[in-house]
Amino acid sequence: MTPDEQKRAAARAAAALVDETTYVIGLGTGSTAFHFVEALAARFAELGDGGRACVATSRATAEQARGLGLDLIDIDDAGVIDLTVDGADEIGPELSLIKGGGGALLREKLVWEASRRCVVIADASKRVTMLGRYPLPIEVIPFGHTTTMRRIVNGLADCGVAATPRLRVREGAPFVSDGGNFIYDAPCGAILDPAGVEAALKSITGVVDHGLFLGLAERALVGTDNGVVTLTR
């Protein structure tokens, strides 16, 4: 199976988790989440009209969902989200994750933390024995962002990570998230202490959030050449 076929298989398996008691579903962002939104529309058609609605983590996902006829509500109107399904850039031990390659890490984390259950879906290449191979996205406010970046370097160094974050650029200009912020990508190499890095980054003024998702995923559905593998903490 190609990576895209593995993603699609994982997405279909996740859509099967939606049943008659699942009313509010959080929709992730990125290429893997794209397949889930498609699979979810087909699942809704199977279940019939049940007053279900979705919370999107980005404008791109919201546009896709509307195009498929899914009803969307704001996170503030959703209350508790029954199930959120999203992709990941890395899946490490104990379902520790790096997310944010699609630039929606802040909204994704807000939706994840408002959810009863969070399921991550991915192709087999996303499984790692230690987080850090994929650059860690860090969302910062634009004002004073280079000063914030220098503080990030020092904060990472205190956690044993030597990395110089790079400002994410698209078409010659800084990438701007849906929240109006910039994103720096930190090539950490290896994150030996994810919880320590998480705490250090959250303590830095100017950092809005980061792509470490720790203790949030209930399970992972990983597409492989031998089918979909379920991982739990």
C-alpha positions as CSV (number, residue, x, y, z in Angstrom):
1,M,0.0,0.0,0.0
2,T,1.2,3.5,-0.7
3,P,1.2,6.0,2.2
4,D,-1.9,7.6,0.9
5,E,-3.7,4.3,0.7
6,Q,-2.6,3.6,4.3
7,K,-4.0,7.0,5.4
8,R,-7.3,6.3,3.6
9,A,-7.6,2.9,5.4
10,A,-6.9,4.4,8.8
11,A,-9.5,7.2,8.0
12,R,-12.2,4.6,7.2
13,A,-11.4,2.7,10.4
14,A,-11.8,5.9,12.4
15,A,-15.1,6.8,10.7
16,A,-16.4,3.4,11.8
17,L,-16.0,4.5,15.4
18,V,-18.8,7.0,14.9
19,D,-22.1,5.5,16.0
20,E,-25.6,6.5,17.0
21,T,-24.3,8.0,20.2
22,T,-21.7,10.2,18.6
23,Y,-23.2,13.7,17.9
24,V,-20.3,16.1,17.8
25,I,-17.1,15.2,15.9
26,G,-13.9,17.2,15.8
27,L,-12.3,17.4,12.4
28,G,-8.5,17.7,12.1
29,T,-6.4,19.4,9.5
30,G,-4.0,18.0,6.9
31,S,-3.8,15.3,4.2
32,T,-4.7,12.4,6.6
33,A,-7.6,14.3,8.2
34,F,-8.8,15.1,4.6
35,H,-9.5,11.4,4.1
36,F,-11.3,11.2,7.4
37,V,-13.7,14.0,6.5
38,E,-14.5,12.1,3.3
39,A,-15.1,8.9,5.2
40,L,-17.1,10.6,7.8
41,A,-19.5,12.0,5.2
42,A,-20.1,8.5,3.9
43,R,-20.6,7.2,7.5
44,F,-23.2,9.9,8.2
45,A,-25.1,8.8,5.1
46,E,-25.1,5.2,6.5
47,L,-26.3,6.3,10.0
48,G,-29.0,8.6,8.7
49,D,-30.1,12.0,10.0
50,G,-29.2,12.1,13.7
51,G,-28.6,15.8,14.4
52,R,-24.8,15.4,14.1
53,A,-22.5,18.3,13.7
54,C,-18.7,18.9,13.3
55,V,-16.2,21.3,14.7
56,A,-13.4,22.1,12.2
57,T,-9.9,22.9,13.2
58,S,-9.1,25.1,10.2
59,R,-10.7,27.1,7.4
60,A,-9.5,24.5,4.8
61,T,-11.2,21.6,6.7
62,A,-14.4,23.7,7.2
63,E,-14.5,24.3,3.5
64,Q,-14.1,20.6,2.7
65,A,-16.7,19.6,5.2
66,R,-19.3,22.1,3.9
67,G,-18.7,20.9,0.4
68,L,-19.6,17.4,1.5
69,G,-22.8,18.6,3.2
70,L,-21.6,18.2,6.8
71,D,-23.1,20.6,9.4
72,L,-20.5,22.7,11.2
73,I,-20.8,24.4,14.6
74,D,-18.4,26.7,16.5
75,I,-16.4,25.2,19.3
76,D,-18.0,27.5,21.8
77,D,-21.4,26.2,20.9
78,A,-20.3,22.6,20.9
79,G,-19.8,22.1,24.6
80,V,-18.0,18.8,24.9
81,I,-17.0,17.2,21.6
82,D,-17.7,13.4,21.6
83,L,-14.9,12.4,19.3
84,T,-12.0,14.1,17.5
85,V,-10.1,12.4,14.7
86,D,-6.9,14.0,13.4
87,G,-3.6,13.1,11.8
88,A,-0.1,13.5,13.2
89,D,3.4,14.2,11.9
90,E,4.9,11.7,14.4
91,I,3.6,9.1,16.8
92,G,6.0,8.2,19.6
93,P,5.9,6.2,22.8
94,E,2.7,6.3,24.8
95,L,1.0,8.0,21.9
96,S,3.0,11.2,22.3
97,L,2.6,13.2,19.2
98,I,4.1,16.0,17.1
99,K,1.5,17.8,15.1
100,G,1.2,21.1,13.3
101,G,2.7,20.4,9.9
102,G,-0.5,21.7,8.4
103,G,-0.2,25.0,10.4
104,A,-3.4,24.4,12.5
105,L,-1.8,23.2,15.8
106,L,-3.4,25.8,18.1
107,R,-6.9,25.2,16.9
108,E,-6.3,21.5,16.8
109,K,-5.2,21.5,20.4
110,L,-8.2,23.5,21.5
111,V,-10.5,21.0,19.8
112,W,-8.6,18.0,21.2
113,E,-8.7,19.3,24.8
114,A,-12.5,19.9,24.4
115,S,-13.0,16.3,23.4
116,R,-14.0,13.2,25.3
117,R,-12.1,11.0,23.0
118,C,-9.2,11.7,20.6
119,V,-8.1,9.3,17.9
120,V,-5.0,9.9,15.8
121,I,-4.8,8.4,12.3
122,A,-1.6,8.0,10.2
123,D,0.3,5.9,7.7
124,A,3.0,3.6,9.0
125,S,5.9,6.1,8.4
126,K,4.6,8.3,11.2
127,R,5.5,5.8,14.0
128,V,8.8,6.6,15.7
129,T,10.7,5.3,18.7
130,M,11.5,8.9,19.9
131,L,9.9,12.2,19.0
132,G,12.0,14.8,17.2
133,R,12.8,13.6,13.7
134,Y,10.1,15.8,12.4
135,P,10.7,19.5,13.2
136,L,8.6,20.7,16.1
137,P,6.1,23.5,15.1
138,I,5.9,26.4,17.6
139,E,3.3,29.1,17.1
140,V,4.3,32.6,18.2
141,I,2.7,36.0,18.0
142,P,4.2,38.1,15.1
143,F,5.2,41.1,17.4
144,G,8.8,40.5,18.5
145,H,8.9,37.0,16.9
146,T,12.7,36.9,16.4
147,T,13.2,37.8,20.1
148,T,10.8,35.1,21.0
149,M,12.7,32.7,18.8
150,R,15.9,33.4,20.7
151,R,14.1,32.7,23.9
152,I,12.9,29.4,22.4
153,V,16.5,28.4,21.5
154,N,17.5,29.0,25.2
155,G,14.5,27.2,26.5
156,L,15.1,24.1,24.3
157,A,18.8,24.2,25.3
158,D,17.8,24.0,29.0
159,C,16.0,20.7,28.1
160,G,19.0,19.3,26.3
161,V,17.8,20.1,22.8
162,A,20.1,22.0,20.5
163,A,17.9,23.5,17.8
164,T,17.6,26.7,15.8
165,P,14.0,27.2,14.8
166,R,13.3,28.3,11.3
167,L,10.4,30.7,10.5
168,R,7.9,28.9,8.3
169,V,7.7,30.7,4.9
170,R,5.2,30.3,2.1
171,E,5.7,32.0,-1.3
172,G,8.4,34.3,0.1
173,A,6.4,35.6,3.1
174,P,5.9,34.3,6.6
175,F,3.2,31.6,6.9
176,V,0.3,33.0,8.9
177,S,-1.9,30.6,10.8
178,D,-5.7,30.9,10.9
179,G,-5.2,32.6,14.3
180,G,-3.0,35.3,12.7
181,N,0.3,34.0,14.2
182,F,3.7,32.9,12.8
183,I,5.1,29.4,13.1
184,Y,8.7,28.4,13.8
185,D,9.8,24.9,13.0
186,A,12.5,23.5,15.4
187,P,14.6,20.6,14.1
188,C,15.2,19.0,17.5
189,G,16.6,15.7,16.2
190,A,15.6,13.9,19.4
191,I,13.3,15.0,22.3
192,L,14.4,13.0,25.3
193,D,12.1,14.8,27.7
194,P,8.8,15.8,25.8
195,A,7.1,16.9,29.1
196,G,10.0,19.1,30.0
197,V,10.1,20.7,26.5
198,E,6.3,21.2,26.7
199,A,6.6,23.1,30.0
200,A,9.6,25.1,28.9
201,L,7.8,26.3,25.7
202,K,4.6,27.2,27.5
203,S,6.5,29.4,29.9
204,I,8.0,31.6,27.2
205,T,6.2,34.9,26.6
206,G,5.3,35.2,22.9
207,V,4.8,31.5,22.4
208,V,1.1,30.8,21.8
209,D,1.4,27.0,21.7
210,H,3.5,24.2,20.2
211,G,3.0,20.9,18.4
212,L,3.6,18.5,21.3
213,F,0.4,16.6,22.0
214,L,1.0,14.6,25.2
215,G,-1.5,12.5,27.0
216,L,-4.3,13.4,24.7
217,A,-4.8,10.6,22.2
218,E,-6.9,7.6,23.3
219,R,-5.7,5.4,20.5
220,A,-3.9,5.5,17.1
221,L,-5.1,3.8,14.0
222,V,-2.1,3.3,11.8
223,G,-2.4,2.0,8.2
224,T,0.1,-0.6,7.2
225,D,0.6,-3.0,4.4
226,N,-1.0,-5.7,6.6
227,G,-4.1,-3.6,7.5
228,V,-4.9,-1.0,10.1
229,V,-3.1,-1.5,13.4
230,T,-4.6,-0.1,16.7
231,L,-2.2,1.4,19.2
232,T,-3.2,2.4,22.8
233,R,-1.4,4.0,25.7
